Amino acid sequence: MDRTPLSSSLPVTIDPNIVSGTPVFRGTRVPVQTLFDYIADGTTLDEFLDNFPTVQRADALQVLENIGPLVRAGVSS
């Protein structure tokens, strides 16, 4: 199988057959970047989860806690 977890501890999958290999929340076709786009636009996590019910709250929180600081560091450098 071509699926590659981004990290074994993160709920993110990269599969060339799903959204052309874009990192998505595991078990979904929802790109992780979509969460960051929503948050950047001022959308709450609850609103994001309402719009993407296949994404689990725990997965979204884990991504925000683990990847969010890396994204912020990249923006500020």
Secondary structure, DSSP 8 states (H G I E B T S, - for coil): ---EES-TTSSEEE-TTSGGG--EETTS--BHHHHHHHHHTT--HHHHHHH-TTS-HHHHHHHHHHTHHHHHHHHH-
